Amino acid sequence: LGVELVSIDASKTFLERLAGVTDPEKKRKIIGETFIEIFEKEAKKHDNVKFLAQGTLYTDIIESSVVGSSKTIKSHHNVGGLPDWMSFELIEPLREIFKDEVRQLGLELGLSRELVFRHPFPGPGLAIRIMGEVNTPSLELLRKADVILRDELKSSGWYNKTWQAFCVLLNVNSVGVMGDNRTYENAVCIRVVDASDGMTASFSRLPYDLLENVSRRIINEVDGINRVVYDISSKPPATIEWE
Protein backbone atom coordinates (compact mmCIF):
# COMPACT_ATOMS: atom_id res chain seq x y z
CA LEU A 1 0.00 0.00 0.00
CA GLY A 2 3.03 2.28 0.13
CA VAL A 3 2.55 3.08 3.81
CA GLU A 4 5.58 3.39 6.08
CA LEU A 5 4.69 1.46 9.22
CA VAL A 6 6.19 1.71 12.69
CA SER A 7 5.92 -1.61 14.53
CA ILE A 8 5.99 -1.71 18.34
CA ASP A 9 6.38 -4.94 20.31
CA ALA A 10 4.43 -4.23 23.50
CA SER A 11 3.58 -7.86 24.23
CA LYS A 12 5.31 -7.79 27.63
CA THR A 13 3.19 -4.84 28.79
CA PHE A 14 -0.06 -6.42 27.61
CA LEU A 15 0.73 -9.77 29.23
CA GLU A 16 1.67 -8.15 32.53
CA ARG A 17 -1.64 -6.27 32.67
CA LEU A 18 -3.67 -9.29 31.63
CA ALA A 19 -2.07 -11.55 34.25
CA GLY A 20 -4.73 -13.22 36.39
CA VAL A 21 -7.61 -11.70 34.37
CA THR A 22 -10.23 -14.19 33.17
CA ASP A 23 -13.34 -12.06 32.56
CA PRO A 24 -13.77 -11.33 28.81
CA GLU A 25 -15.04 -7.77 29.31
CA LYS A 26 -12.15 -6.93 31.62
CA LYS A 27 -9.73 -8.34 29.05
CA ARG A 28 -11.20 -6.09 26.35
CA LYS A 29 -11.09 -2.98 28.56
CA ILE A 30 -7.49 -3.61 29.59
CA ILE A 31 -6.43 -4.19 26.00
CA GLY A 32 -8.24 -1.05 24.78
CA GLU A 33 -6.73 1.20 27.44
CA THR A 34 -3.24 -0.27 27.12
CA PHE A 35 -3.37 0.10 23.34
CA ILE A 36 -4.18 3.80 23.56
CA GLU A 37 -1.61 4.40 26.30
CA ILE A 38 1.17 2.86 24.21
CA PHE A 39 -0.10 4.51 21.02
CA GLU A 40 0.02 7.96 22.63
CA LYS A 41 3.47 7.34 24.07
CA GLU A 42 4.88 6.28 20.70
CA ALA A 43 3.04 9.03 18.82
CA LYS A 44 4.87 11.66 20.88
CA LYS A 45 8.09 10.50 19.25
CA HIS A 46 6.75 11.77 15.92
CA ASP A 47 5.76 15.28 14.89
CA ASN A 48 2.19 16.54 14.86
CA VAL A 49 0.26 13.28 15.35
CA LYS A 50 -3.35 14.28 16.01
CA PHE A 51 -5.54 11.52 14.65
CA LEU A 52 -6.30 7.88 15.36
CA ALA A 53 -7.79 6.08 12.35
CA GLN A 54 -9.70 2.87 13.03
CA GLY A 55 -11.48 0.29 10.93
CA THR A 56 -14.59 0.27 13.12
CA LEU A 57 -17.56 -1.38 11.39
CA TYR A 58 -21.28 -0.98 12.01
CA THR A 59 -21.27 -4.49 13.46
CA ASP A 60 -18.88 -3.28 16.18
CA ILE A 61 -21.18 -0.36 16.97
CA ILE A 62 -24.24 -2.59 17.31
CA GLU A 63 -22.55 -5.23 19.48
CA SER A 64 -21.05 -2.55 21.74
CA SER A 65 -24.52 -1.02 22.17
CA VAL A 66 -23.74 2.61 21.40
CA VAL A 67 -26.67 3.06 19.04
CA GLY A 68 -30.44 2.72 19.50
CA SER A 69 -31.91 0.37 22.09
CA SER A 70 -29.53 -2.54 21.49
CA LYS A 71 -28.12 -4.25 24.56
CA THR A 72 -24.38 -4.70 24.94
CA ILE A 73 -23.23 -8.06 23.58
CA LYS A 74 -19.53 -7.37 24.06
CA SER A 75 -17.33 -4.29 24.14
CA HIS A 76 -15.14 -3.92 21.09
CA HIS A 77 -11.69 -2.53 21.84
CA ASN A 78 -12.28 0.18 19.22
CA VAL A 79 -15.71 1.18 20.57
CA GLY A 80 -16.47 0.42 24.22
CA GLY A 81 -12.86 -0.39 25.05
CA LEU A 82 -11.30 3.03 24.39
CA PRO A 83 -10.57 5.21 27.45
CA ASP A 84 -12.27 8.59 27.95
CA TRP A 85 -8.92 10.32 28.44
CA MET A 86 -7.74 9.60 24.90
CA SER A 87 -6.38 12.81 23.33
CA PHE A 88 -6.54 11.83 19.65
CA GLU A 89 -9.29 12.84 17.26
CA LEU A 90 -10.95 9.63 16.12
CA ILE A 91 -11.44 8.90 12.40
CA GLU A 92 -13.70 5.96 11.54
CA PRO A 93 -14.63 6.08 7.84
CA LEU A 94 -16.22 2.60 7.85
CA ARG A 95 -18.33 2.82 11.01
CA GLU A 96 -21.68 2.94 9.18
CA ILE A 97 -21.15 -0.01 6.83
CA PHE A 98 -20.87 -3.78 7.18
CA LYS A 99 -17.95 -6.07 6.31
CA ASP A 100 -19.39 -7.17 2.96
CA GLU A 101 -19.75 -3.51 1.96
CA VAL A 102 -16.17 -2.80 3.07
CA ARG A 103 -14.96 -5.59 0.81
CA GLN A 104 -16.92 -4.24 -2.13
CA LEU A 105 -15.41 -0.82 -1.46
CA GLY A 106 -11.93 -2.35 -1.36
CA LEU A 107 -12.44 -3.96 -4.77
CA GLU A 108 -13.73 -0.66 -6.18
CA LEU A 109 -10.55 1.03 -4.91
CA GLY A 110 -8.41 -1.54 -6.70
CA LEU A 111 -7.12 -3.51 -3.72
CA SER A 112 -6.14 -7.13 -4.36
CA ARG A 113 -8.70 -9.87 -3.73
CA GLU A 114 -6.19 -11.61 -1.45
CA LEU A 115 -6.12 -8.55 0.81
CA VAL A 116 -9.84 -7.77 0.56
CA PHE A 117 -11.02 -11.29 1.37
CA ARG A 118 -8.67 -12.08 4.23
CA HIS A 119 -10.51 -13.56 7.21
CA PRO A 120 -11.48 -11.09 9.96
CA PHE A 121 -9.20 -10.93 12.99
CA PRO A 122 -10.36 -9.45 16.31
CA GLY A 123 -8.85 -6.22 17.59
CA PRO A 124 -8.03 -7.70 21.03
CA GLY A 125 -6.10 -10.42 19.21
CA LEU A 126 -5.67 -13.93 20.57
CA ALA A 127 -6.53 -12.79 24.10
CA ILE A 128 -10.22 -13.45 23.42
CA ARG A 129 -9.48 -16.83 21.88
CA ILE A 130 -7.95 -18.12 25.09
CA MET A 131 -10.46 -19.08 27.74
CA GLY A 132 -9.23 -17.79 31.06
CA GLU A 133 -5.88 -16.16 31.73
CA VAL A 134 -3.69 -15.11 28.83
CA ASN A 135 -0.03 -16.08 29.10
CA THR A 136 2.91 -16.87 26.83
CA PRO A 137 2.59 -20.70 26.89
CA SER A 138 -1.12 -20.50 25.99
CA LEU A 139 -0.42 -18.07 23.16
CA GLU A 140 2.25 -20.36 21.73
CA LEU A 141 -0.09 -23.37 21.79
CA LEU A 142 -2.88 -21.42 20.13
CA ARG A 143 -0.65 -19.97 17.40
CA LYS A 144 0.68 -23.40 16.46
CA ALA A 145 -2.82 -24.88 16.24
CA ASP A 146 -4.08 -21.89 14.25
CA VAL A 147 -1.30 -22.19 11.67
CA ILE A 148 -2.24 -25.82 11.05
CA LEU A 149 -5.93 -24.98 10.64
CA ARG A 150 -5.23 -22.20 8.11
CA ASP A 151 -2.72 -24.36 6.25
CA GLU A 152 -5.20 -27.22 5.84
CA LEU A 153 -8.02 -24.89 4.80
CA LYS A 154 -5.87 -23.23 2.14
CA SER A 155 -4.38 -26.44 0.77
CA SER A 156 -7.85 -28.00 0.50
CA GLY A 157 -9.40 -24.93 -1.17
CA TRP A 158 -11.77 -24.23 1.73
CA TYR A 159 -10.19 -21.04 3.07
CA ASN A 160 -11.88 -18.77 0.52
CA LYS A 161 -15.16 -20.64 0.90
CA THR A 162 -15.51 -19.64 4.54
CA TRP A 163 -16.02 -16.31 6.30
CA GLN A 164 -13.76 -16.90 9.28
CA ALA A 165 -11.73 -19.75 10.74
CA PHE A 166 -9.69 -19.96 13.92
CA CYS A 167 -8.84 -22.05 16.96
CA VAL A 168 -9.87 -21.43 20.56
CA LEU A 169 -7.76 -22.69 23.45
CA LEU A 170 -10.24 -23.97 26.01
CA ASN A 171 -7.83 -24.22 28.95
CA VAL A 172 -9.62 -27.42 29.90
CA ASN A 173 -7.49 -30.53 30.25
CA SER A 174 -8.67 -33.95 29.17
CA VAL A 175 -7.27 -37.46 29.42
CA GLY A 176 -5.69 -38.95 26.32
CA VAL A 177 -3.32 -41.70 25.20
CA MET A 178 -0.09 -41.16 23.27
CA GLY A 179 1.62 -44.46 22.54
CA ASP A 180 1.44 -46.40 25.79
CA ASN A 181 1.36 -43.29 27.95
CA ARG A 182 -1.50 -41.42 29.56
CA THR A 183 -1.73 -37.71 28.79
CA TYR A 184 -3.66 -34.97 30.54
CA GLU A 185 -3.44 -31.95 28.27
CA ASN A 186 -5.30 -29.04 26.74
CA ALA A 187 -8.29 -29.20 24.42
CA VAL A 188 -8.64 -26.86 21.46
CA CYS A 189 -11.81 -25.94 19.59
CA ILE A 190 -12.00 -25.30 15.84
CA ARG A 191 -14.39 -22.51 14.86
CA VAL A 192 -15.21 -22.08 11.15
CA VAL A 193 -18.26 -20.11 9.99
CA ASP A 194 -20.07 -18.96 6.86
CA ALA A 195 -21.54 -15.44 6.77
CA SER A 196 -22.16 -12.45 4.53
CA ASP A 197 -21.94 -9.47 6.88
CA GLY A 198 -20.98 -10.94 10.26
CA MET A 199 -24.29 -10.09 11.92
CA THR A 200 -25.42 -13.69 11.53
CA ALA A 201 -23.37 -16.79 10.79
CA SER A 202 -23.70 -20.55 10.50
CA PHE A 203 -21.04 -23.14 11.17
CA SER A 204 -19.26 -24.38 8.05
CA ARG A 205 -20.06 -27.91 6.91
CA LEU A 206 -16.44 -28.91 6.34
CA PRO A 207 -15.71 -32.39 4.91
CA TYR A 208 -14.97 -35.00 7.55
CA ASP A 209 -11.66 -35.85 5.87
CA LEU A 210 -10.55 -32.22 6.24
CA LEU A 211 -11.59 -32.08 9.89
CA GLU A 212 -9.77 -35.35 10.51
CA ASN A 213 -6.57 -33.99 8.94
CA VAL A 214 -6.73 -30.82 11.04
CA SER A 215 -7.37 -32.78 14.24
CA ARG A 216 -4.64 -35.33 13.56
CA ARG A 217 -2.03 -32.68 12.75
CA ILE A 218 -2.81 -30.50 15.76
CA ILE A 219 -2.64 -33.43 18.19
CA ASN A 220 0.51 -34.88 16.63
CA GLU A 221 2.37 -31.62 16.00
CA VAL A 222 1.39 -29.39 18.93
CA ASP A 223 2.85 -30.68 22.17
CA GLY A 224 0.38 -29.91 24.95
CA ILE A 225 -2.89 -30.51 23.05
CA ASN A 226 -4.51 -33.95 23.03
CA ARG A 227 -8.10 -33.22 22.01
CA VAL A 228 -9.77 -31.25 19.20
CA VAL A 229 -13.48 -30.37 19.08
CA TYR A 230 -15.54 -28.62 16.39
CA ASP A 231 -17.94 -25.78 17.22
CA ILE A 232 -21.29 -26.32 15.47
CA SER A 233 -23.01 -23.26 16.99
CA SER A 234 -24.58 -20.60 14.80
CA LYS A 235 -24.88 -16.85 15.41
CA PRO A 236 -27.28 -16.22 17.04
CA PRO A 237 -27.49 -17.56 19.69
CA ALA A 238 -23.69 -17.91 19.89
CA THR A 239 -21.30 -15.17 18.75
CA ILE A 240 -18.57 -15.94 16.24
CA GLU A 241 -15.78 -15.27 18.74
CA TRP A 242 -15.96 -17.12 22.05
CA GLU A 243 -15.30 -14.03 24.17
C-alpha positions as CSV (number, residue, x, y, z in Angstrom):
1,L,0.0,0.0,0.0
2,G,3.0,2.3,0.1
3,V,2.6,3.1,3.8
4,E,5.6,3.4,6.1
5,L,4.7,1.5,9.2
6,V,6.2,1.7,12.7
7,S,5.9,-1.6,14.5
8,I,6.0,-1.7,18.3
9,D,6.4,-4.9,20.3
10,A,4.4,-4.2,23.5
11,S,3.6,-7.9,24.2
12,K,5.3,-7.8,27.6
13,T,3.2,-4.8,28.8
14,F,-0.1,-6.4,27.6
15,L,0.7,-9.8,29.2
16,E,1.7,-8.1,32.5
17,R,-1.6,-6.3,32.7
18,L,-3.7,-9.3,31.6
19,A,-2.1,-11.6,34.3
20,G,-4.7,-13.2,36.4
21,V,-7.6,-11.7,34.4
22,T,-10.2,-14.2,33.2
23,D,-13.3,-12.1,32.6
24,P,-13.8,-11.3,28.8
25,E,-15.0,-7.8,29.3
26,K,-12.1,-6.9,31.6
27,K,-9.7,-8.3,29.0
28,R,-11.2,-6.1,26.4
29,K,-11.1,-3.0,28.6
30,I,-7.5,-3.6,29.6
31,I,-6.4,-4.2,26.0
32,G,-8.2,-1.1,24.8
33,E,-6.7,1.2,27.4
34,T,-3.2,-0.3,27.1
35,F,-3.4,0.1,23.3
36,I,-4.2,3.8,23.6
37,E,-1.6,4.4,26.3
38,I,1.2,2.9,24.2
39,F,-0.1,4.5,21.0
40,E,0.0,8.0,22.6
41,K,3.5,7.3,24.1
42,E,4.9,6.3,20.7
43,A,3.0,9.0,18.8
44,K,4.9,11.7,20.9
45,K,8.1,10.5,19.2
46,H,6.8,11.8,15.9
47,D,5.8,15.3,14.9
48,N,2.2,16.5,14.9
49,V,0.3,13.3,15.3
50,K,-3.3,14.3,16.0
51,F,-5.5,11.5,14.6
52,L,-6.3,7.9,15.4
53,A,-7.8,6.1,12.4
54,Q,-9.7,2.9,13.0
55,G,-11.5,0.3,10.9
56,T,-14.6,0.3,13.1
57,L,-17.6,-1.4,11.4
58,Y,-21.3,-1.0,12.0
59,T,-21.3,-4.5,13.5
60,D,-18.9,-3.3,16.2
61,I,-21.2,-0.4,17.0
62,I,-24.2,-2.6,17.3
63,E,-22.5,-5.2,19.5
64,S,-21.1,-2.6,21.7
65,S,-24.5,-1.0,22.2
66,V,-23.7,2.6,21.4
67,V,-26.7,3.1,19.0
68,G,-30.4,2.7,19.5
69,S,-31.9,0.4,22.1
70,S,-29.5,-2.5,21.5
71,K,-28.1,-4.3,24.6
72,T,-24.4,-4.7,24.9
73,I,-23.2,-8.1,23.6
74,K,-19.5,-7.4,24.1
75,S,-17.3,-4.3,24.1
76,H,-15.1,-3.9,21.1
77,H,-11.7,-2.5,21.8
78,N,-12.3,0.2,19.2
79,V,-15.7,1.2,20.6
80,G,-16.5,0.4,24.2
81,G,-12.9,-0.4,25.1
82,L,-11.3,3.0,24.4
83,P,-10.6,5.2,27.5
84,D,-12.3,8.6,27.9
85,W,-8.9,10.3,28.4
86,M,-7.7,9.6,24.9
87,S,-6.4,12.8,23.3
88,F,-6.5,11.8,19.6
89,E,-9.3,12.8,17.3
90,L,-11.0,9.6,16.1
91,I,-11.4,8.9,12.4
92,E,-13.7,6.0,11.5
93,P,-14.6,6.1,7.8
94,L,-16.2,2.6,7.9
95,R,-18.3,2.8,11.0
96,E,-21.7,2.9,9.2
97,I,-21.1,0.0,6.8
98,F,-20.9,-3.8,7.2
99,K,-18.0,-6.1,6.3
100,D,-19.4,-7.2,3.0
101,E,-19.8,-3.5,2.0
102,V,-16.2,-2.8,3.1
103,R,-15.0,-5.6,0.8
104,Q,-16.9,-4.2,-2.1
105,L,-15.4,-0.8,-1.5
106,G,-11.9,-2.4,-1.4
107,L,-12.4,-4.0,-4.8
108,E,-13.7,-0.7,-6.2
109,L,-10.6,1.0,-4.9
110,G,-8.4,-1.5,-6.7
111,L,-7.1,-3.5,-3.7
112,S,-6.1,-7.1,-4.4
113,R,-8.7,-9.9,-3.7
114,E,-6.2,-11.6,-1.4
115,L,-6.1,-8.6,0.8
116,V,-9.8,-7.8,0.6
117,F,-11.0,-11.3,1.4
118,R,-8.7,-12.1,4.2
119,H,-10.5,-13.6,7.2
120,P,-11.5,-11.1,10.0
121,F,-9.2,-10.9,13.0
122,P,-10.4,-9.4,16.3
123,G,-8.8,-6.2,17.6
124,P,-8.0,-7.7,21.0
125,G,-6.1,-10.4,19.2
126,L,-5.7,-13.9,20.6
127,A,-6.5,-12.8,24.1
128,I,-10.2,-13.4,23.4
129,R,-9.5,-16.8,21.9
130,I,-7.9,-18.1,25.1
131,M,-10.5,-19.1,27.7
132,G,-9.2,-17.8,31.1
133,E,-5.9,-16.2,31.7
134,V,-3.7,-15.1,28.8
135,N,0.0,-16.1,29.1
136,T,2.9,-16.9,26.8
137,P,2.6,-20.7,26.9
138,S,-1.1,-20.5,26.0
139,L,-0.4,-18.1,23.2
140,E,2.3,-20.4,21.7
141,L,-0.1,-23.4,21.8
142,L,-2.9,-21.4,20.1
143,R,-0.6,-20.0,17.4
144,K,0.7,-23.4,16.5
145,A,-2.8,-24.9,16.2
146,D,-4.1,-21.9,14.3
147,V,-1.3,-22.2,11.7
148,I,-2.2,-25.8,11.1
149,L,-5.9,-25.0,10.6
150,R,-5.2,-22.2,8.1
151,D,-2.7,-24.4,6.2
152,E,-5.2,-27.2,5.8
153,L,-8.0,-24.9,4.8
154,K,-5.9,-23.2,2.1
155,S,-4.4,-26.4,0.8
156,S,-7.9,-28.0,0.5
157,G,-9.4,-24.9,-1.2
158,W,-11.8,-24.2,1.7
159,Y,-10.2,-21.0,3.1
160,N,-11.9,-18.8,0.5
161,K,-15.2,-20.6,0.9
162,T,-15.5,-19.6,4.5
163,W,-16.0,-16.3,6.3
164,Q,-13.8,-16.9,9.3
165,A,-11.7,-19.8,10.7
166,F,-9.7,-20.0,13.9
167,C,-8.8,-22.1,17.0
168,V,-9.9,-21.4,20.6
169,L,-7.8,-22.7,23.4
170,L,-10.2,-24.0,26.0
171,N,-7.8,-24.2,28.9
172,V,-9.6,-27.4,29.9
173,N,-7.5,-30.5,30.3
174,S,-8.7,-34.0,29.2
175,V,-7.3,-37.5,29.4
176,G,-5.7,-39.0,26.3
177,V,-3.3,-41.7,25.2
178,M,-0.1,-41.2,23.3
179,G,1.6,-44.5,22.5
180,D,1.4,-46.4,25.8
181,N,1.4,-43.3,27.9
182,R,-1.5,-41.4,29.6
183,T,-1.7,-37.7,28.8
184,Y,-3.7,-35.0,30.5
185,E,-3.4,-32.0,28.3
186,N,-5.3,-29.0,26.7
187,A,-8.3,-29.2,24.4
188,V,-8.6,-26.9,21.5
189,C,-11.8,-25.9,19.6
190,I,-12.0,-25.3,15.8
191,R,-14.4,-22.5,14.9
192,V,-15.2,-22.1,11.1
193,V,-18.3,-20.1,10.0
194,D,-20.1,-19.0,6.9
195,A,-21.5,-15.4,6.8
196,S,-22.2,-12.4,4.5
197,D,-21.9,-9.5,6.9
198,G,-21.0,-10.9,10.3
199,M,-24.3,-10.1,11.9
200,T,-25.4,-13.7,11.5
201,A,-23.4,-16.8,10.8
202,S,-23.7,-20.5,10.5
203,F,-21.0,-23.1,11.2
204,S,-19.3,-24.4,8.0
205,R,-20.1,-27.9,6.9
206,L,-16.4,-28.9,6.3
207,P,-15.7,-32.4,4.9
208,Y,-15.0,-35.0,7.6
209,D,-11.7,-35.8,5.9
210,L,-10.5,-32.2,6.2
211,L,-11.6,-32.1,9.9
212,E,-9.8,-35.4,10.5
213,N,-6.6,-34.0,8.9
214,V,-6.7,-30.8,11.0
215,S,-7.4,-32.8,14.2
216,R,-4.6,-35.3,13.6
217,R,-2.0,-32.7,12.7
218,I,-2.8,-30.5,15.8
219,I,-2.6,-33.4,18.2
220,N,0.5,-34.9,16.6
221,E,2.4,-31.6,16.0
222,V,1.4,-29.4,18.9
223,D,2.9,-30.7,22.2
224,G,0.4,-29.9,24.9
225,I,-2.9,-30.5,23.0
226,N,-4.5,-34.0,23.0
227,R,-8.1,-33.2,22.0
228,V,-9.8,-31.3,19.2
229,V,-13.5,-30.4,19.1
230,Y,-15.5,-28.6,16.4
231,D,-17.9,-25.8,17.2
232,I,-21.3,-26.3,15.5
233,S,-23.0,-23.3,17.0
234,S,-24.6,-20.6,14.8
235,K,-24.9,-16.9,15.4
236,P,-27.3,-16.2,17.0
237,P,-27.5,-17.6,19.7
238,A,-23.7,-17.9,19.9
239,T,-21.3,-15.2,18.8
240,I,-18.6,-15.9,16.2
241,E,-15.8,-15.3,18.7
242,W,-16.0,-17.1,22.0
243,E,-15.3,-14.0,24.2
